[in-house]
Amino acid sequence: MHPSKKLLTIASAAVLGMALSLPAYAQTNSESLGPAFANLEQKADTQESDSVLSKTTYTKGKSLGIFTTSGYCACSSCSGTNTLTYSGTVPQADHTISADLTVLPLGTKVFIGDIVYTVEDMGSGVDGNLIDIFYATHEDAWNHGLQEQEVFLAE
């Protein structure tokens, strides 16, 4: 066998081995990875239903009170080495927020201003009535600063 074909075969086997071992790893370590990794087979179904939900029109429900909001982005200063949210999604501007999960559980949809956000993340410094809003750039996140905003349940 040609050396380059042999290397390709070895690399393919290694990648396949990692892919096959990920579900077992996730099953035993789902708490540290986040709940989205507890059942990888359900992920595809969830993404399909999320795309349908994203087209839903929401109305402002009851007020959840005044929250302090701040901004974060995907840079290493804001997110460290994390590229996915705690729920296993890729964070999106005008969509993803980080919250205290005892106050706003994963998947909760809320209005902040006129934008509907979804709780997809948690942070070590996000406690109580604090919401961290994901922005596409560090400049946008920084410019958000700290704000006091009324938050409404999206229905």
TABELGI-V826342 format. One line per field, one symbol per residue. ss: DSSP state (H for helix, E for strand, - for the rest). phi: phi as a letter, one per 20 degrees, with the letter a starting at -180 (. if undefined). psi: psi as a letter, one per 30 degrees, with the letter a starting at -180 (. if undefined). A space follows every 10 residues. Layout:
ss=???
phi=???
psi=???
This chain:
ss=--HHHHHHHH HHHHHHHHHH HHHHHHHH-H HHH-HHH--H HHHHHHHHHH HHH------E EEEEEEEEEE EE---HHHH- ---------- -----EEEE- --------EE EE--EEEEEE E--------E EEEE---HHH HHHH--EEEE EEEE-
phi=.fgfffffff ffffffffff eggffffecf ffeoffefcf ffgfffffff ffffefedcf effeoededc cbcefffedm dfddffenee fcfmbecdbf feecfgnfdc ecmddeddfc bccfeecmec cdefcfcfgf ffffmdcecf dcfed
psi=kkeeeeeeee eeeeeeeeef feeeeeefgf efflfffejf efeeeeeeee eeeffkkllk blkfakkkkl llaglfeegb gkfllefglk kkkgeklklj ffejlkfkkl kjbgkklkjf lllfgjkbhk kjkklfleee eefeakkjkk kkkk.
